[in-house]
Amino acid sequence: MAQGKAVKNSKILEKIRKFGGYLSNMVMPNLGAFVGWGILAALFIPNGWFPNENLSQMVEPILIYLLPLLVGYTAGYNIHGQRGGVIGALSTMGVIVGADVTMFIGAMIIAPLAAWILKKVDGLFAGKIKPGFEMLVDNFSLGLIGAGIALFGFISVGPAMGGLLSVMASGINWIVEQNVFPLLSIFMAPAQVLFLNNAVNHGILAPLGFQEAAELGKSLMFLVDTNNGPLLGTLLAIAIFGKGKAKKMAPMAMLIAGIGGIGEVYFPFVLANPILLFATMGGLGVSLFILEILGGGLVGVASPGSLIMIGLMTPPDAVVANIVGIGIGFLVAFAIGAGLLKTFGSPKEDMTEEVTVKKKSKKGSNDVESVDSIGADAYAQSNSPIRKIIVACDSGMGSSAMGAAVLRKRVIKEGFKDIEVVNSSLNKLTSDADIIVTLESLLERAKLSVDNANIDFLTVNNFLKDTEYDDVMDVIYARKNDKVSSE
């Protein structure tokens, strides 16, 4: 019974990782753009470090339009290549214009949907269009479907966001009336990640804070959204225990959020790995609890919400309380984030599993030796010799074509003339392959493109380097040996 429960938990964990990887692939490729926007905002907005009215005009359009469009394009591209990216961006524009808040969550919902619908429609027309009419049909199908979904997004998103904000406002008012202040983290943490933080902070919390500050000289309402201790703790956990691009970019995001006061640069990290929302939520809840007990608060809104600005807005009687409360929130968020990352892993973690196989000695003997890392899902088809290998890249014309030539030459040289080696684009992969070779950065997309659990996915860093295909040859030798042994 215990074993069955363990298997069930393992399946749940795998689904969480898969979903996290799906979201990560929408956000992480664009993380540099988020950081770039954060730098511009921290420097040039009216209350930034070097206020500049002209340069600051870039900040709002990038946040409202460019970044959601990048997410929408990437989400669509992951499902249906360039056509999916185009319709993803087009449909995302509908939710952007139809909302009064930044629409990242809308892009992450509507863009994949649009790309999936287009992919199904393209499948219906595949092979049925008369020569010479392909471009006409392709353009009209994308345009009609994209326009329809954009209209749907424009019409539906406004009421949906209005309803969501109404629910949040009711919840926050109830928490204030019941005097259970730390529970505000339940609403604030998700609101931040959905880029609704400004609407909640300036529309609900700030008016209450100014009223309280007029009576008491300070208010804890000003430290709900701008309390960046928990989000910095979450980012530190990612910087130490995370993987891939998120791990590399987290330190820069900490600097922009903590010193620059642009907390929005943290949001994509949690959008890519939603389980980390509980780290920020737990850290904020504990921080608000400590601040309430010790008498913390600010005299006004800290904008931007940097540690320096928080310090400037802290009254003398709340200095110790604010330092302790924000510091503890940082430590709690870090501890929870570290535990979550160790337990559930980062979205990329299941792509770097190591396996051990046996390979035939190149000297031709029957001895076998251990091979360390071959990549995720390698050696899945035991007792089955390799018949077809696909080398895949984005376009399927440049680097993968040259890589296939290099691998084909080596395969023939080592005596496997019956193995077919071809190149392909990621969105045209076929399920009849035994091995698919691609770059590590493209591995997740390759897995999403084919529906065959028996395919081995291997990665290389350089398509043109002969030694990069050592692992491919290891699997070929091992599968040949197992076939001979079974006979």
WOTA-V351908 format. One record per helix or strand of 2 or more residues. SS is the DSSP state (H for helix, E for strand). FROM is the first residue (numbers start at 1). TO is the last residue. Records with the same first field share a line. If there is no record, write none. Layout:
# WOTA-V351908
SS->FROM-TO + FROM-TO
This chain:
# WOTA-V351908
H->2-44 + 57-97 + 104-125 + 134-178 + 181-193 + 197-216 + 220-223 + 229-241 + 244-260 + 264-272 + 274-294 + 307-312 + 316-344 + 349-351 + 399-413 + 426-428 + 440-449 + 466-486
E->357-360 + 368-371 + 388-393 + 420-425 + 435-439 + 456-460
